[in-house]
Amino acid sequence: MKLTDQVSQRNFKAFLWHAAFLALAKNFMDVDTIIPAMVIDAGGNSVHIGLLTAILVGVSKMAQFFFAPWLQNKERKKGYLLLGVNTRVFPLLGMALLFFFSGDMTESTVLLLIFFFITIFSVSGSFSNISYTDILGKSIWQEKRKSFFSIRQVISNIGVFVSALLAAKILLVTGYPSNYSILFFIAAGCLLVASLGFWYAREIPVKGLQISGVISFFSEIRREFRTNRKFVHYLWMVNTLGISITLLPFLVLYAKEVFDAGNDAVGGFLLFKVAGSVLAGAVLFYGSSRITYQSMLYVIATMSFLMPVLLFLLPSISLFFLLFIAGGIIFAMEQVVVNGVLLEVSSNQNRAFYAGLAGVGNILPALFPLLSGWVISVWGFPVFFGIYMGIIAASYYFIYRLDCKA
């Protein structure tokens, strides 16, 4: 099968279907607000938040490095995509049942099972993401990609806004642990419906780079690093700028510890984060032809650097709602630019391989939350924010060297 306008348009719609229902699911399991608040309510502390954020943000991406050699050799990856996506439904159901029966369990047992289910959820997501990136890149015309990412962001934001209102209402009117049980049951259902879009998609099989074993895998890595300097700068950029999406869970912790924020405030944080995402999505949709990936990266870096500064200049619970608007903007823009740049620096023949190598770009985002939880517990939030700002500042150099004109 060859890529035609008809097939490209069909896949365009299929991937948007998945994006819409995934957006509905996301807020019921939001990694920046719902899940950190859930862990704290279950008896967790800053170290638990750090470990959980590391699993959700960094480890899930790093796992792609180990799946890539095997998936790269497959001409067709749709079956593996469906396997990974549908596997993610089961840990969400497990979380729902966990909180339904948590009254009969000890606090340590609940926390242990939370980490067990979250790990399965994250690793299965990394497995499916390689196939998702590969199929998307070869099944939609290149000139339609930025338009796709922009429209996907708009549709996602509509779904995110609707689910955010419902999630905030559930948190407000339903007490612990029933509130989290309801949230994860809904998330599992939405994720299952989202996977139907991939059944509809038509994959364009491409025989690409073949990797025969471990030695061949690492030989290809060395060759790509020598010949594609832009990809090396991409990895450094993701490693440094990537920690920006780990900040919000620690802001939730800060709000709970310093201002004794309750579930009503957490629901508000979620709504304001969604508002920021909607705003960013609208801007990117209408300006997709004029806004470059390079300029978006600079905006993300600047906003990420300024968030802790604003926190110390205006230390109040009201400011947190504005910070979560900024966090939503950063999150929405990263969803577009990180995936978009990866598609630009790779080809149909090596995209799965590159998607796996992109996991190397998440070493620091995986380790940073672990370090942060310990730093906060020993030295407090000021030292944590100082380290965070230093790493974000370093990202400017790698954004400049990336020099992405698309």
C-alpha positions as CSV (number, residue, x, y, z in Angstrom):
1,M,0.0,0.0,0.0
2,K,1.2,3.5,-0.9
3,L,0.5,6.7,0.9
4,T,-2.2,8.6,-1.0
5,D,-4.3,11.7,-0.2
6,Q,-7.2,9.5,0.7
7,V,-5.2,7.3,3.0
8,S,-3.5,10.3,4.6
9,Q,-6.8,11.9,5.3
10,R,-8.2,8.7,6.7
11,N,-5.3,8.4,9.1
12,F,-5.6,12.1,9.9
13,K,-9.1,11.4,11.2
14,A,-8.2,8.2,13.0
15,F,-5.4,9.8,15.0
16,L,-7.7,12.7,15.8
17,W,-10.3,10.3,17.2
18,H,-7.7,8.8,19.4
19,A,-6.6,12.3,20.6
20,A,-10.1,13.4,21.4
21,F,-10.9,10.4,23.7
22,L,-7.4,10.3,25.2
23,A,-7.9,13.9,26.1
24,L,-11.1,13.0,28.0
25,A,-9.2,10.3,29.8
26,K,-6.2,12.4,30.7
27,N,-7.8,14.7,33.3
28,F,-9.2,11.8,35.3
29,M,-5.6,10.5,35.7
30,D,-3.7,13.9,35.3
31,V,-0.1,13.4,36.2
32,D,0.4,17.0,37.4
33,T,-2.6,17.3,39.8
34,I,-4.8,14.3,40.3
35,I,-2.1,11.6,40.7
36,P,0.2,13.7,43.0
37,A,-2.9,14.7,45.2
38,M,-3.9,11.0,45.2
39,V,-0.5,9.9,46.5
40,I,-0.5,12.6,49.2
41,D,-4.1,11.7,50.3
42,A,-3.0,8.0,50.5
43,G,-0.2,9.0,52.9
44,G,2.7,9.8,50.6
45,N,5.4,12.5,51.0
46,S,7.9,14.4,48.8
47,V,10.0,11.3,48.2
48,H,6.9,9.4,46.9
49,I,6.0,12.3,44.7
50,G,9.5,12.4,43.2
51,L,9.5,8.6,42.6
52,L,6.0,8.7,41.0
53,T,6.9,11.7,38.8
54,A,10.1,9.9,37.7
55,I,8.1,6.9,36.6
56,L,5.4,8.8,34.8
57,V,7.6,11.4,33.1
58,G,11.1,9.8,32.7
59,V,11.1,6.1,33.1
60,S,8.2,5.6,30.7
61,K,10.2,7.4,28.0
62,M,13.5,5.7,28.8
63,A,11.8,2.3,28.4
64,Q,11.5,3.1,24.7
65,F,15.2,2.7,24.4
66,F,14.8,-1.1,25.2
67,F,11.8,-1.7,23.0
68,A,13.2,0.2,19.9
69,P,15.6,-2.5,18.5
70,W,12.9,-5.1,18.3
71,L,10.1,-2.8,17.0
72,Q,12.4,-1.2,14.4
73,N,12.7,-4.5,12.5
74,K,8.9,-4.8,12.1
75,E,7.4,-3.5,8.8
76,R,4.0,-3.4,10.4
77,K,3.5,-2.0,13.9
78,K,-0.2,-1.4,14.1
79,G,-0.8,-4.6,16.1
80,Y,1.9,-3.7,18.6
81,L,0.4,-0.2,18.9
82,L,-3.0,-1.7,19.8
83,L,-1.4,-4.1,22.2
84,G,0.3,-1.3,24.1
85,V,-2.7,1.0,24.1
86,N,-5.2,-1.6,25.3
87,T,-2.8,-2.9,28.0
88,R,-2.9,0.6,29.6
89,V,-6.6,0.1,30.3
90,F,-6.0,-2.7,32.8
91,P,-3.8,-0.8,35.3
92,L,-6.4,2.0,35.3
93,L,-9.1,-0.5,36.2
94,G,-6.8,-1.9,38.8
95,M,-6.4,1.6,40.3
96,A,-10.2,2.0,40.4
97,L,-10.6,-1.2,42.2
98,L,-7.7,-0.5,44.5
99,F,-9.4,2.7,45.9
100,F,-12.8,1.0,46.0
101,F,-11.4,-1.6,48.4
102,S,-8.7,0.5,50.0
103,G,-10.6,0.8,53.2
104,D,-9.6,-2.8,54.0
105,M,-5.9,-2.3,53.2
106,T,-3.0,-0.7,55.1
107,E,-1.6,2.6,54.0
108,S,1.7,1.0,52.8
109,T,-0.2,-1.6,50.8
110,V,-2.2,1.1,49.0
111,L,1.0,3.1,48.2
112,L,2.8,-0.1,46.9
113,L,-0.1,-1.0,44.6
114,I,-0.3,2.5,43.3
115,F,3.3,2.3,42.2
116,F,2.8,-1.1,40.7
117,F,-0.1,0.0,38.6
118,I,1.5,3.3,37.6
119,T,4.6,1.4,36.4
120,I,2.6,-1.0,34.2
121,F,0.7,2.0,32.8
122,S,3.9,3.9,32.0
123,V,5.9,1.1,30.5
124,S,3.0,-0.1,28.3
125,G,2.7,3.6,27.1
126,S,6.3,3.7,26.1
127,F,5.9,0.5,24.2
128,S,3.0,1.9,22.2
129,N,4.5,5.3,21.7
130,I,7.3,3.9,19.4
131,S,4.7,2.4,17.1
132,Y,2.5,5.5,17.3
133,T,5.4,7.8,16.3
134,D,6.4,5.5,13.4
135,I,2.9,5.0,12.0
136,L,2.0,8.7,12.3
137,G,5.2,9.8,10.5
138,K,4.7,7.5,7.5
139,S,0.9,7.6,7.3
140,I,0.3,11.3,7.1
141,W,1.9,13.6,4.5
142,Q,4.8,15.6,5.8
143,E,3.2,19.0,4.9
144,K,0.2,18.0,7.0
145,R,2.0,17.2,10.2
146,K,2.2,20.6,11.8
147,S,-1.4,21.2,10.9
148,F,-2.3,17.8,12.5
149,F,-0.4,18.6,15.7
150,S,-2.2,22.0,16.0
151,I,-5.7,20.6,15.3
152,R,-5.0,17.7,17.6
153,Q,-4.2,20.2,20.3
154,V,-7.4,22.1,19.8
155,I,-9.6,18.9,19.8
156,S,-7.7,17.6,22.8
157,N,-8.2,20.9,24.7
158,I,-12.0,20.7,24.1
159,G,-12.0,17.2,25.5
160,V,-9.6,18.1,28.3
161,F,-11.8,21.1,29.3
162,V,-15.0,19.0,29.5
163,S,-13.2,16.2,31.5
164,A,-11.5,18.8,33.8
165,L,-14.9,20.2,34.8
166,L,-16.2,16.8,35.6
167,A,-13.0,15.7,37.4
168,A,-13.1,18.9,39.5
169,K,-16.7,18.3,40.4
170,I,-16.0,14.7,41.4
171,L,-13.1,15.8,43.6
172,L,-15.3,18.4,45.2
173,V,-18.5,16.4,46.0
174,T,-17.0,12.9,46.5
175,G,-14.7,12.1,49.4
176,Y,-11.5,10.0,49.5
177,P,-11.2,7.2,48.4
178,S,-14.4,7.0,46.3
179,N,-13.4,10.1,44.2
180,Y,-10.3,8.4,42.8
181,S,-12.1,5.1,42.2
182,I,-14.7,7.0,40.0
183,L,-12.0,9.0,38.2
184,F,-10.0,5.9,37.2
185,F,-13.1,3.9,36.1
186,I,-14.0,6.8,33.7
187,A,-10.4,7.1,32.5
188,A,-10.2,3.4,31.6
189,G,-13.4,3.6,29.6
190,C,-12.3,6.7,27.7
191,L,-8.9,5.1,26.9
192,L,-10.6,2.0,25.6
193,V,-12.8,4.0,23.2
194,A,-9.8,6.1,22.1
195,S,-8.1,2.9,20.9
196,L,-10.9,2.4,18.3
197,G,-9.2,5.1,16.2
198,F,-6.2,2.9,15.6
199,W,-8.4,0.1,14.4
200,Y,-9.7,2.5,11.7
201,A,-6.2,3.7,10.7
202,R,-4.4,2.2,7.7
203,E,-0.7,1.6,8.2
204,I,1.8,2.1,5.3
205,P,4.3,-0.7,5.7
206,V,7.9,0.4,5.2
207,K,11.0,-1.8,5.3
208,G,13.4,0.3,7.3
209,L,16.7,0.0,9.1
210,Q,17.3,-3.6,10.3
211,I,19.0,-4.3,13.6
212,S,20.3,-7.8,14.0
213,G,21.4,-7.8,17.6
214,V,22.8,-5.8,20.6
215,I,26.2,-5.1,18.8
216,S,24.4,-3.9,15.7
217,F,22.1,-1.8,17.8
218,F,24.9,0.1,19.5
219,S,26.9,0.4,16.3
220,E,23.9,2.1,14.7
221,I,23.6,4.4,17.7
222,R,27.3,5.5,17.3
223,R,26.8,6.0,13.6
224,E,23.7,8.1,14.0
225,F,25.3,10.3,16.7
226,R,28.3,10.9,14.4
227,T,26.2,11.7,11.3
228,N,23.1,13.5,12.7
229,R,24.3,16.3,15.0
230,K,20.9,17.8,15.0
231,F,19.5,14.7,16.7
232,V,22.3,14.9,19.4
233,H,21.3,18.5,20.1
234,Y,17.7,17.4,20.2
235,L,18.5,14.8,22.9
236,W,20.4,17.5,25.0
237,M,17.4,19.9,24.6
238,V,14.9,17.3,25.7
239,N,17.1,16.3,28.7
240,T,17.3,19.9,30.0
241,L,14.1,21.5,28.9
242,G,12.2,18.2,29.6
243,I,12.3,18.8,33.4
244,S,9.8,21.7,32.9
245,I,6.9,19.2,32.8
246,T,8.0,17.7,36.2
247,L,7.5,21.0,38.1
248,L,3.7,21.0,38.6
249,P,3.5,17.9,40.9
250,F,5.9,19.6,43.2
251,L,3.8,22.8,43.1
252,V,0.8,20.7,44.2
253,L,2.9,19.4,47.1
254,Y,4.0,22.9,47.9
255,A,0.4,24.2,48.0
256,K,-0.7,21.3,50.2
257,E,2.2,21.7,52.7
258,V,2.5,25.5,52.8
259,F,-1.1,26.6,52.2
260,D,-2.9,23.4,53.3
261,A,-4.7,23.2,49.9
262,G,-7.6,20.8,49.7
263,N,-9.2,18.8,46.9
264,D,-11.2,21.9,45.9
265,A,-8.0,23.7,45.2
266,V,-6.5,20.8,43.3
267,G,-9.6,20.7,41.1
268,G,-9.1,24.4,40.5
269,F,-5.4,23.8,39.6
270,L,-6.5,21.3,37.0
271,L,-9.1,23.7,35.5
272,F,-6.5,26.5,35.2
273,K,-3.9,24.1,33.7
274,V,-6.5,23.1,31.1
275,A,-7.3,26.8,30.5
276,G,-3.6,27.4,29.7
277,S,-3.6,24.4,27.3
278,V,-6.7,25.6,25.5
279,L,-5.1,29.1,25.1
280,A,-1.9,27.6,23.7
281,G,-3.8,25.2,21.4
282,A,-5.8,28.0,19.9
283,V,-2.8,30.2,19.3
284,L,-0.9,27.3,17.7
285,F,-3.8,26.3,15.6
286,Y,-4.3,29.7,14.0
287,G,-0.5,30.4,13.8
288,S,0.8,27.0,12.8
289,S,2.1,28.2,9.5
290,R,4.0,31.1,11.0
291,I,5.2,29.8,14.4
292,T,8.4,27.8,14.2
293,Y,9.4,25.0,16.5
294,Q,12.5,27.0,17.5
295,S,10.5,30.0,18.7
296,M,8.1,27.6,20.6
297,L,11.1,26.1,22.4
298,Y,12.3,29.5,23.5
299,V,8.9,30.4,24.9
300,I,8.7,27.1,26.8
301,A,12.2,27.7,28.3
302,T,11.4,31.3,29.3
303,M,8.1,30.5,31.0
304,S,9.6,27.5,32.8
305,F,12.4,29.6,34.2
306,L,10.1,32.4,35.4
307,M,7.6,30.2,37.2
308,P,9.7,29.8,40.4
309,V,10.7,33.5,40.3
310,L,7.0,34.5,40.4
311,L,6.3,32.0,43.2
312,F,8.8,33.8,45.5
313,L,7.8,37.3,44.4
314,L,4.1,36.7,45.0
315,P,3.9,33.9,47.6
316,S,0.1,33.3,47.8
317,I,-2.3,30.5,47.0
318,S,-4.0,32.8,44.4
319,L,-0.8,32.9,42.4
320,F,-0.8,29.1,42.1
321,F,-3.8,29.3,39.8
322,L,-1.8,31.6,37.5
323,L,1.2,29.2,37.6
324,F,-1.0,26.4,36.5
325,I,-2.2,28.4,33.5
326,A,1.5,28.8,32.6
327,G,2.0,25.1,33.2
328,G,-0.8,24.2,30.9
329,I,0.7,26.4,28.1
330,I,4.1,24.7,28.6
331,F,2.5,21.3,28.5
332,A,0.5,22.0,25.3
333,M,3.5,23.5,23.5
334,E,5.8,20.6,24.5
335,Q,3.2,18.1,23.1
336,V,3.5,19.8,19.7
337,V,7.2,20.7,19.5
338,V,8.9,17.7,21.0
339,N,7.0,15.2,18.8
340,G,7.1,17.5,15.8
341,V,10.9,18.0,15.9
342,L,11.5,14.3,16.3
343,L,9.5,13.6,13.1
344,E,11.6,16.2,11.3
345,V,15.0,14.8,12.4
346,S,14.1,11.2,11.5
347,S,12.9,9.4,8.4
348,N,10.4,6.7,7.5
349,Q,13.3,4.1,7.5
350,N,14.6,4.9,11.0
351,R,11.8,6.6,12.9
352,A,11.1,3.7,15.3
353,F,14.8,3.5,16.0
354,Y,14.9,7.3,16.7
355,A,11.8,7.1,18.9
356,G,13.7,4.6,21.0
357,L,16.8,6.7,21.1
358,A,14.7,9.6,22.2
359,G,14.3,7.8,25.5
360,V,17.9,8.7,26.1
361,G,16.7,12.3,26.1
362,N,14.7,11.5,29.2
363,I,17.5,10.4,31.6
364,L,17.6,13.7,33.4
365,P,13.7,14.1,33.5
366,A,13.6,10.6,35.0
367,L,16.3,11.3,37.6
368,F,15.4,14.9,38.4
369,P,12.1,14.1,40.3
370,L,13.9,11.5,42.4
371,L,16.6,13.9,43.3
372,S,14.0,16.7,43.9
373,G,12.0,14.6,46.4
374,W,15.1,14.1,48.4
375,V,16.3,17.7,48.1
376,I,13.0,19.0,49.3
377,S,12.9,16.7,52.3
378,V,16.5,17.7,53.3
379,W,17.0,21.4,52.2
380,G,13.5,22.5,51.3
381,F,11.9,24.1,48.3
382,P,14.3,27.1,47.7
383,V,17.2,24.8,46.9
384,F,15.0,22.6,44.7
385,F,13.8,25.7,42.7
386,G,17.4,26.9,42.3
387,I,18.5,23.6,40.8
388,Y,15.5,23.5,38.5
389,M,16.2,27.0,37.2
390,G,19.8,26.3,36.6
391,I,19.0,23.3,34.4
392,I,16.3,25.2,32.5
393,A,18.8,28.0,31.8
394,A,21.2,25.4,30.2
395,S,18.5,24.4,27.7
396,Y,18.8,27.8,25.9
397,Y,22.2,26.7,24.5
398,F,20.9,23.4,23.1
399,I,17.8,25.1,21.6
400,Y,20.1,27.5,19.8
401,R,22.3,24.7,18.5
402,L,19.2,22.7,17.4
403,D,18.4,25.4,14.9
404,C,15.1,23.9,13.8
405,K,13.6,26.0,10.9
406,A,10.4,24.1,10.5
